Amino acid sequence: MRSGTVGFVRPSVQIRNLWPRNRTEFETIARTLASRLQAGDVVALSGALGAGKTTFIAAAVRELQRSEVTSSPTFLFWQRYPGPPAIEHLDFYRIESPQDATELGLHEAFESGNIVFVEWPERLPVLLPPTIIRVEIEGSGDEPRTVTIETP
């Protein structure tokens, strides 16, 4: 795996570009990020359909909870994994408006103090707290991936 710039340091914004060569390396990136997360952290994942956002989150949840039980909340909008640590997994893909999100109570995930993963954050940026960890996954299907992680 090739990597660019500095690692995960909290005081200032850090951007790291990674180029995993296979699924194992891709999941290693997710596990490494997960090992540095703290209660209250919000991770917003962007990328095309099939980029691997759910795969990334599943690997992170396995690292955090040592559990194999994860699923995409695309049709549920919100998947909760009790801890420790407790994890909220939101998927904004099918959410049409901030009002829909409010009716579903999705804002509560950000008030929980738990680790929160959000797929498709660009659909509802107004719902996100001001300080988040951004993960951009470029490539989909059989294409190579570029993973960019921006940490506050």
N, C-alpha and C positions, 0 to 999 in steps of 0.2 A: 504494500500500500504506500502510495506517495502522499506526502503531506506538506502543507504550506503554513507559514507564519506560526505565531505563538499559541500556547495552550489555553486552558480554561482558568483564567484569573479573574476574580470578581471586581476589583476596584474600578477598572475602566473597560470600555468595550474592546473585546478581542474578537477577531475574525479568523477562522481556521478553515482552510479548504483541504478536502481529503478526496482521494480518488481510489476507492476500493476496487480491487480486481475481481472480486467474486462475492457471493452472498455471505460467506463466513466473515470476510473483512468488513462488509457492510454492517453486519450484526455486531461485530467487535466495536465499531464506532459507536453504535447505540449503547452497548454495555458500558463503554468507557465514559460516555456522557452521563449515563444513569448513575454510575458510581460516584459522581461528583454532585448530584442533585441533593437539595435539602428540602425539608418541609416548606411548602409555600411557593416553591419554584414553579413557573409556568413555561412549558416548552411548546412553541408554535411551529408546526411542521407544514411546509408548503411543497408542492410539486404536482406534476401532472398525474392524471389517473394512471395507476399502475407503476408509479415511481417507487413505491415501497414504504410509504408513510406508516401504514399499519404494521408492516414487517418490522420497521424500525422501532415502533412503540412496543410491539410484542417482545422484542429482544431486550428492550429497556426494562419492561415489567418483569421479565424473567430474571434479570440481573438484580433488580430491587427486591423482589419477593421470593425468589427461588421457586417460582411456580410456572407451570406450563399452560395455565388456564388464561387465555386472552382471546378476544374476538373483536372484530370491527364493529363500532357502534353506528355504522352508516344508517341503518334503519331504526335504531333506537335513539340515536343522537348522543347518548351518554351512557358510558359503561363505567361502573364503579368497582374497583378492586380493593376490598378492605385490607388493611395492612397486617403487620407493619411493613413498610410505610403505606399508608392509605394513598391510593392513586385514583384520579379522575381522568377519564379518557373521553373527550368530546369530539364529535365530528360535525362540522358546520356545513357540509356539502349540500344537504337538502333543506337547510334553514333559509327561508326567503327574506326575513326581515328581523330587525332587533325586537319587534313586538312578538314574533313567533318564539324567539329565544327566551324572552321574558315569560311568556305563557308556559313554556316548558321548564322554567326555573333554572336554566343553564347558568345564569349569573351566580347561583349558589355554589357552583364548583370552585369559583375563584375566591369565595369567602370562606372556604372550608379549612384553609391552612394546609391542605394536602398537596402533593405533587400533582400538577395538572398537565396533561398532554392534549393539544388541540390540533386536529387535522382541518385543513382548509380555513385557516384563520383569516385569510384575506376576504372571506365572505362576510365577516362581521367584526371588523377591526375595532369598532366602538365598544365591543364587549370585553376586549382584552385589557388587562392592567397595564400601566405604563412601563413596567420593567418585566421583560420576558426574554427567554432564550429562543432565538430563531434558528430553525434548521431548514435549509432549502435543499431539496433533492432534485437534481437535474438528471434527465434520462428516464426511460421507462421501458417496459417489456424486456427484450434481450439487449438493449443498449447499455453501454457502460454508464456508471453513475459518477456524479460529482456531488459531494455533500459539503455544504457550507454551513458552518456553525458560528453564530454571532452571540456572544455572551456579554451581559452587562458588566 
